[in-house]
C-alpha cells in the first residue's frame, strides 16, 4: 500500500510543487482511507475548514453557491489534495465539492498538515505558491470577464472576446464555458431585440400621421395612440381622407400577439385602405377586406374591426362593427354604444358585412378602443372594466380629443399600478367642431 500511495502522492505534488513527497507518504501510510459514493458532498461552501482530503481515486466537481444559482467552477481528477488552503489559513470553505464518481480519500486534519509542513517546510511553501498561482489565474480570469461585461454593456461584444473565453485558466474551465454561453445568449437576445425594434418602427410606419387631417383642421379634432404589450402588437388604428369632405376611421384588434399579429395587422391595414378607395360604401369595403384576409390564411388568423366613414358636412357616420368592442358616442351629456354589425374579418369567406348609419352633431365625440383598455389588470387580477371606462366618459364633457385620450390612458395606468400589461392598448378619439366651424364646409 505504501508504494501505491507514494506513486499517487508524487503525481499530485508534481502537479503542484513536487516537494514534501516523503513526509506526505509517511503520513498517509498511518491513515485509514474512506470510500465515498458518487453524488456526495465532501466539502460544503461556507462550512468551517476542519480538515483536508487527499483524493487517491475518483473524480470531483467544484461548485460556487449563490442566492441566485449554482455554478460549476471546475472538474477535479484524482490524485489530488483538496481543501488544504482553508485548513491551514483557518477560513471557511470557499466552494462546494461533490463526488462525481466513487472516491477513495484520506482525511487530513490541520495538525497533520502542519506535521508534514514541519518535516518538509517546502511543502508549506508549495501550498503558498499554489495559492499565488490560483489567485493570479483568478485575477486574469476576472479581468477578462470584467472586460467582457463592459463590452456587453457598450454593445461591443465581438467574436474575439468569445475566443478569449474559450481558453480560460484551468481553475475556471467550466465557469468560463458557462459565462461564454451566457455572453452568447446576451448577444443573440440583443440581436433579436434590435430586430424587434426595427419591426416596431416598421409597424409604426403603417399607422397614420396627424398631418393627413390638416385639410379639416378646426373642423375635426382627432387623436389616437397604440401601446403594444410587446415590442410589436396586433392592435391598429387608421384614419385618412376619402375626399375633401369625408374622413375614414378604423380600429382593429388581431388575434394573438407579437410578430405574427403584427404581420396580419399590416395586411389588414393595407387591405382596408385599398378597398376603401375603390368600394362605394362601408359594407362592400368590409366585405372585400374579409375576402382578402380569408384568402391564403393558413394560420387561421382574424381581426375584430370597426370601420366608419364620416361626412363632415352632414355629420352622418356610416359604419360597420365586425366583432369589435362597441365604440361610444358622447353627445350633450349622453353616452351611446354602437353595437356590432357582423363577425370578425378573416373568419369566414363569402360572408357579407352589414353597415349602419348614425348622425353626429356638432360638438359630439366618438371614442374607439380595443379590449386592452377594459381588460387591463392590476396586481390583484381585477379588470379595469367597462363600468370604469363609462364613468370616465360620462365625466369627460366637451373634452378635446387629445385630452380625453390622455385621460383614458392615465386612468388605466393608475388602475394597473405597475402591473404588467397583458394586452395591446389602443384608443382613437374624435370630436366634431361646433356648428359655426362646420358651416365653412357647406359654404
Legacy VTK file of the C-alpha trace (Angstrom):
# vtk DataFile Version 3.0
C-alpha trace
ASCII
DATASET POLYDATA
POINTS 443 float
0.000 0.000 0.000
2.875 2.341 0.763
4.188 2.080 -2.781
0.752 2.794 -4.240
0.344 5.796 -2.007
3.794 7.064 -2.870
3.029 6.899 -6.570
-0.238 8.703 -6.049
1.136 11.480 -3.885
4.169 12.028 -6.086
1.917 12.545 -9.103
-0.202 15.055 -7.180
2.681 17.067 -5.810
4.384 17.140 -9.171
1.285 18.965 -10.408
1.596 21.450 -7.554
5.103 21.768 -6.180
6.922 18.409 -6.236
8.015 18.896 -2.650
7.227 17.214 0.643
6.540 13.866 -1.012
8.200 11.625 1.534
6.611 13.367 4.524
3.155 13.118 2.990
3.683 9.467 2.083
4.652 8.616 5.632
1.529 10.345 6.947
-0.830 8.611 4.522
0.557 5.186 5.463
-0.691 5.744 9.021
-4.200 6.818 7.960
-7.229 4.741 7.021
-8.842 5.727 3.708
-12.590 6.277 3.371
-14.781 5.392 0.426
-17.350 7.998 -0.601
-20.092 7.145 -3.121
-20.865 9.276 -6.160
-23.101 12.298 -5.621
-21.965 13.037 -2.052
-20.850 16.444 -0.758
-17.275 16.228 0.540
-16.839 19.939 1.224
-19.664 22.466 1.560
-19.193 26.168 0.847
-19.358 28.300 3.993
-18.597 25.444 6.413
-15.673 25.617 8.811
-12.458 24.229 7.297
-11.609 21.462 9.778
-9.756 19.011 7.526
-8.448 18.474 4.006
-8.716 15.433 1.755
-6.126 13.590 -0.223
-8.141 12.033 -3.046
-6.424 8.861 -4.246
-9.112 7.656 -6.654
-12.140 9.157 -8.393
-13.315 12.482 -9.823
-14.912 15.550 -8.252
-16.845 18.669 -9.270
-16.289 22.101 -7.717
-19.251 24.485 -7.398
-19.757 28.100 -6.376
-23.030 28.641 -4.482
-25.021 31.888 -4.527
-28.514 33.121 -3.765
-29.279 33.024 -7.486
-27.879 29.783 -8.804
-25.183 27.162 -8.517
-22.281 27.392 -10.981
-19.757 24.641 -11.604
-16.251 26.086 -11.463
-14.055 23.098 -12.227
-13.682 19.333 -12.515
-11.010 17.599 -10.410
-9.442 14.199 -11.033
-7.502 12.041 -8.555
-4.859 12.062 -7.292
-5.361 15.454 -5.693
-5.082 17.244 -2.341
-8.156 19.424 -1.753
-9.259 21.799 0.988
-5.778 22.306 2.429
-5.704 26.073 1.933
-8.762 26.688 4.110
-7.492 24.327 6.812
-4.063 25.936 7.031
-5.368 29.510 6.749
-8.356 28.959 9.035
-11.020 30.437 6.742
-14.384 28.879 5.755
-14.836 26.762 2.681
-14.928 28.911 -0.455
-16.626 26.317 -2.670
-18.662 23.126 -2.561
-17.026 19.913 -3.774
-19.074 16.847 -4.695
-18.057 13.394 -5.832
-18.821 12.633 -9.466
-17.652 9.026 -9.252
-16.965 6.872 -6.165
-13.929 8.286 -4.377
-11.151 6.825 -2.215
-9.795 9.558 0.045
-7.725 10.250 3.177
-8.883 12.857 5.680
-6.119 15.188 6.934
-6.517 17.467 9.958
-4.774 20.816 10.377
-2.376 19.232 12.856
-1.453 16.504 10.370
-0.873 19.026 7.592
1.287 21.106 9.910
3.215 17.965 10.801
4.014 17.426 7.132
4.995 21.080 6.889
7.312 20.868 9.901
9.068 17.842 8.471
9.180 19.381 4.996
8.823 23.199 5.132
8.961 23.257 1.359
5.504 21.627 1.432
4.025 24.726 3.100
5.863 26.919 0.634
4.366 24.873 -2.194
0.883 25.459 -0.774
1.529 29.220 -0.684
2.927 29.060 -4.216
-0.137 27.155 -5.373
-2.380 29.792 -3.777
-0.443 32.520 -5.567
-0.879 30.793 -8.920
-4.595 30.331 -8.276
-5.005 33.990 -7.357
-3.063 35.048 -10.430
-5.225 32.841 -12.644
-8.337 34.121 -10.934
-7.273 37.744 -11.408
-6.598 37.160 -15.084
-9.944 35.439 -15.500
-11.839 38.159 -13.619
-10.080 40.804 -15.685
-11.199 39.028 -18.846
-14.765 38.669 -17.569
-14.819 42.281 -16.407
-13.750 43.431 -19.852
-16.330 41.101 -21.397
-19.119 42.526 -19.222
-18.064 46.082 -20.069
-18.122 45.157 -23.740
-21.619 43.717 -23.321
-22.743 46.936 -21.649
-21.285 49.004 -24.508
-22.763 46.585 -27.093
-19.216 45.958 -28.368
-19.046 42.255 -27.571
-17.424 40.561 -30.583
-16.010 37.194 -31.635
-12.517 37.959 -30.314
-13.785 38.086 -26.734
-15.635 34.813 -27.314
-12.340 33.297 -28.489
-10.588 34.515 -25.316
-13.299 32.932 -23.201
-12.673 29.648 -25.000
-9.190 29.454 -23.413
-9.685 30.186 -19.685
-7.462 29.372 -16.728
-7.603 25.689 -15.657
-9.353 26.584 -12.399
-12.269 28.169 -14.229
-12.778 25.980 -17.266
-16.395 25.079 -16.530
-17.262 28.550 -15.272
-15.756 30.067 -18.405
-17.885 27.810 -20.564
-20.981 28.925 -18.648
-20.003 32.583 -18.963
-19.319 32.106 -22.680
-22.803 30.628 -23.205
-24.268 33.459 -21.126
-22.474 36.073 -23.236
-23.516 34.440 -26.495
-27.144 34.370 -25.320
-26.997 38.070 -24.431
-25.538 38.914 -27.843
-28.204 36.797 -29.525
-31.020 38.341 -27.455
-29.736 41.830 -28.176
-29.682 40.981 -31.863
-33.267 39.814 -31.537
-34.115 42.976 -29.600
-32.623 45.086 -32.399
-34.697 43.136 -34.920
-37.829 43.658 -32.818
-37.049 47.356 -32.508
-36.832 47.535 -36.297
-40.107 45.613 -36.564
-41.725 48.093 -34.155
-40.561 51.013 -36.306
-41.928 49.313 -39.412
-45.239 48.663 -37.672
-45.452 52.292 -36.571
-44.902 53.329 -40.172
-48.223 51.679 -41.071
-50.084 53.931 -38.658
-51.365 57.293 -39.951
-49.771 60.660 -39.274
-51.687 63.604 -37.899
-50.834 65.831 -40.880
-53.073 63.629 -43.024
-56.028 65.560 -41.488
-54.601 69.042 -41.969
-57.311 69.786 -44.539
-60.005 69.528 -41.863
-58.096 71.212 -39.057
-60.552 73.199 -36.966
-63.426 71.030 -38.173
-62.433 67.631 -36.800
-60.402 67.115 -33.631
-58.832 63.623 -33.668
-56.223 61.839 -31.555
-55.074 58.206 -31.469
-52.387 56.032 -29.902
-51.381 52.375 -29.732
-49.399 50.851 -26.871
-48.342 47.263 -27.678
-47.918 44.771 -24.846
-44.706 43.587 -26.517
-42.310 45.284 -28.919
-44.875 44.817 -31.659
-48.570 44.067 -31.398
-51.767 43.225 -33.196
-53.826 46.345 -32.440
-54.132 49.032 -35.083
-55.944 52.239 -35.908
-56.237 54.242 -39.090
-57.690 57.461 -40.462
-57.454 59.029 -43.890
-59.375 61.367 -46.174
-61.540 59.730 -48.837
-62.161 63.169 -50.410
-62.225 66.754 -49.193
-65.411 66.224 -47.161
-65.245 62.600 -45.955
-62.851 61.045 -43.474
-62.425 57.293 -42.897
-61.611 55.986 -39.418
-60.835 52.467 -38.227
-59.651 50.497 -35.225
-58.905 46.795 -35.011
-57.517 44.001 -32.885
-55.777 40.971 -34.396
-55.975 37.673 -32.540
-52.685 36.838 -30.874
-49.641 38.960 -30.124
-46.096 39.533 -31.294
-44.674 39.246 -34.798
-47.467 37.085 -36.346
-50.147 39.506 -35.139
-48.113 42.493 -36.352
-47.766 40.969 -39.821
-51.504 40.264 -40.022
-52.170 43.795 -38.795
-50.073 45.200 -41.668
-52.002 43.085 -44.166
-55.342 44.193 -42.666
-54.493 47.907 -42.849
-53.274 47.573 -46.430
-56.391 45.652 -47.462
-58.665 48.226 -45.780
-57.004 51.218 -47.424
-57.119 49.611 -50.853
-60.772 48.550 -50.506
-61.849 51.940 -49.121
-60.544 53.749 -52.201
-62.383 51.531 -54.677
-65.591 50.356 -52.960
-68.704 52.588 -52.885
-69.726 52.094 -49.262
-68.702 50.735 -45.869
-70.439 47.360 -46.203
-68.773 46.487 -49.513
-65.406 47.729 -48.192
-65.577 45.404 -45.198
-66.778 42.505 -47.352
-63.768 42.942 -49.624
-61.391 43.171 -46.643
-62.841 39.949 -45.258
-62.341 38.151 -48.592
-58.740 39.340 -48.787
-57.911 38.230 -45.246
-59.578 34.830 -45.682
-57.508 34.107 -48.779
-54.358 32.030 -48.105
-54.944 32.362 -44.357
-53.344 29.066 -43.331
-52.701 30.374 -39.817
-56.466 30.929 -39.320
-55.896 34.431 -38.005
-58.661 37.020 -37.788
-59.286 40.531 -36.537
-62.093 42.480 -34.967
-62.578 45.701 -36.899
-64.591 48.896 -36.634
-64.601 50.956 -39.809
-66.572 54.129 -40.418
-66.826 56.960 -42.918
-67.807 60.358 -41.504
-69.308 63.003 -43.783
-68.108 66.253 -42.230
-70.841 68.307 -43.928
-73.841 66.328 -42.680
-72.300 64.583 -39.659
-73.542 61.234 -40.994
-71.356 58.340 -39.906
-71.705 55.137 -41.906
-70.034 52.345 -40.004
-69.587 48.622 -39.704
-68.548 46.920 -36.485
-67.077 43.472 -37.160
-66.975 41.898 -33.727
-65.123 44.810 -32.147
-65.691 46.489 -28.792
-68.666 48.834 -29.076
-67.418 52.430 -29.509
-69.131 55.216 -27.592
-70.781 58.368 -28.900
-70.775 61.239 -26.394
-73.476 63.800 -27.150
-74.689 66.597 -24.860
-74.053 64.615 -21.699
-75.429 61.383 -23.116
-73.485 58.221 -23.894
-74.417 55.677 -26.557
-72.691 52.434 -27.536
-72.518 51.327 -31.177
-73.272 47.586 -31.364
-71.652 45.094 -33.720
-72.985 44.609 -37.247
-71.052 41.464 -38.164
-68.423 38.896 -37.202
-64.633 39.480 -37.208
-62.910 39.689 -40.585
-60.786 36.762 -41.739
-63.024 34.089 -40.236
-65.482 33.039 -42.946
-65.033 33.674 -46.665
-68.076 34.816 -48.618
-69.722 36.384 -45.592
-71.322 39.755 -46.410
-70.934 42.526 -43.837
-73.711 44.912 -42.854
-73.390 48.599 -42.031
-75.362 51.161 -40.036
-75.886 54.918 -40.024
-75.570 57.459 -37.233
-75.670 61.259 -37.197
-73.004 63.058 -35.150
-73.989 66.583 -34.156
-71.518 69.455 -33.813
-69.591 69.040 -30.573
-70.257 65.275 -30.366
-67.382 62.894 -29.631
-66.655 59.331 -30.748
-64.437 57.052 -28.652
-62.963 53.896 -30.210
-60.872 51.467 -28.151
-59.619 47.876 -28.041
-60.232 45.360 -25.280
-56.782 46.106 -23.865
-58.431 49.089 -22.157
-61.309 47.337 -20.406
-59.318 44.151 -19.742
-56.282 45.885 -18.243
-55.500 44.251 -14.903
-53.995 45.317 -11.622
-51.809 43.162 -9.362
-54.944 41.592 -7.846
-56.009 40.440 -11.332
-59.029 42.739 -11.325
-60.022 44.200 -14.707
-60.380 47.914 -15.396
-63.774 47.025 -16.836
-66.476 48.710 -18.861
-68.044 50.466 -15.862
-64.861 52.423 -15.076
-64.477 53.470 -18.697
-68.096 54.601 -18.911
-67.771 56.601 -15.692
-64.710 58.312 -17.110
-66.533 59.157 -20.358
-69.608 60.430 -18.506
-67.414 62.902 -16.658
-65.485 63.950 -19.767
-67.916 66.598 -21.023
-66.669 68.620 -24.015
-63.102 67.473 -23.563
-60.762 67.875 -26.572
-59.797 64.614 -28.271
-56.147 64.569 -27.196
-57.029 65.393 -23.592
-59.685 62.682 -23.466
-57.242 60.152 -24.919
-54.619 61.075 -22.330
-57.193 60.806 -19.550
-58.149 57.263 -20.607
-54.530 56.092 -20.621
-53.820 57.816 -17.316
-56.796 56.152 -15.613
-55.832 52.727 -16.964
-52.238 53.208 -15.788
-53.355 54.347 -12.353
-55.621 51.319 -12.047
-52.924 48.861 -13.187
-50.482 50.458 -10.709
-47.423 48.991 -12.383
-48.828 45.533 -13.143
-47.565 44.006 -16.377
-49.530 44.962 -19.474
-51.055 41.732 -20.776
-52.606 43.033 -23.997
-52.167 45.798 -26.541
-53.981 49.021 -25.649
-55.273 51.261 -28.427
-57.633 54.249 -28.450
-58.922 56.714 -31.029
-60.970 59.728 -30.005
-62.538 62.345 -32.261
-64.770 65.368 -31.722
-66.699 67.412 -34.232
-66.199 71.145 -34.037
-69.109 73.489 -33.115
-71.609 74.289 -35.842
-70.158 77.713 -36.689
-66.923 75.994 -37.747
-68.662 73.198 -39.662
-70.601 75.809 -41.623
-67.451 76.540 -43.596
-67.637 73.081 -45.181
-71.131 73.754 -46.520
-70.333 77.181 -47.908
LINES 1 444
443 0 1 2 3 4 5 6 7 8 9 10 11 12 13 14 15 16 17 18 19 20 21 22 23 24 25 26 27 28 29 30 31 32 33 34 35 36 37 38 39 40 41 42 43 44 45 46 47 48 49 50 51 52 53 54 55 56 57 58 59 60 61 62 63 64 65 66 67 68 69 70 71 72 73 74 75 76 77 78 79 80 81 82 83 84 85 86 87 88 89 90 91 92 93 94 95 96 97 98 99 100 101 102 103 104 105 106 107 108 109 110 111 112 113 114 115 116 117 118 119 120 121 122 123 124 125 126 127 128 129 130 131 132 133 134 135 136 137 138 139 140 141 142 143 144 145 146 147 148 149 150 151 152 153 154 155 156 157 158 159 160 161 162 163 164 165 166 167 168 169 170 171 172 173 174 175 176 177 178 179 180 181 182 183 184 185 186 187 188 189 190 191 192 193 194 195 196 197 198 199 200 201 202 203 204 205 206 207 208 209 210 211 212 213 214 215 216 217 218 219 220 221 222 223 224 225 226 227 228 229 230 231 232 233 234 235 236 237 238 239 240 241 242 243 244 245 246 247 248 249 250 251 252 253 254 255 256 257 258 259 260 261 262 263 264 265 266 267 268 269 270 271 272 273 274 275 276 277 278 279 280 281 282 283 284 285 286 287 288 289 290 291 292 293 294 295 296 297 298 299 300 301 302 303 304 305 306 307 308 309 310 311 312 313 314 315 316 317 318 319 320 321 322 323 324 325 326 327 328 329 330 331 332 333 334 335 336 337 338 339 340 341 342 343 344 345 346 347 348 349 350 351 352 353 354 355 356 357 358 359 360 361 362 363 364 365 366 367 368 369 370 371 372 373 374 375 376 377 378 379 380 381 382 383 384 385 386 387 388 389 390 391 392 393 394 395 396 397 398 399 400 401 402 403 404 405 406 407 408 409 410 411 412 413 414 415 416 417 418 419 420 421 422 423 424 425 426 427 428 429 430 431 432 433 434 435 436 437 438 439 440 441 442
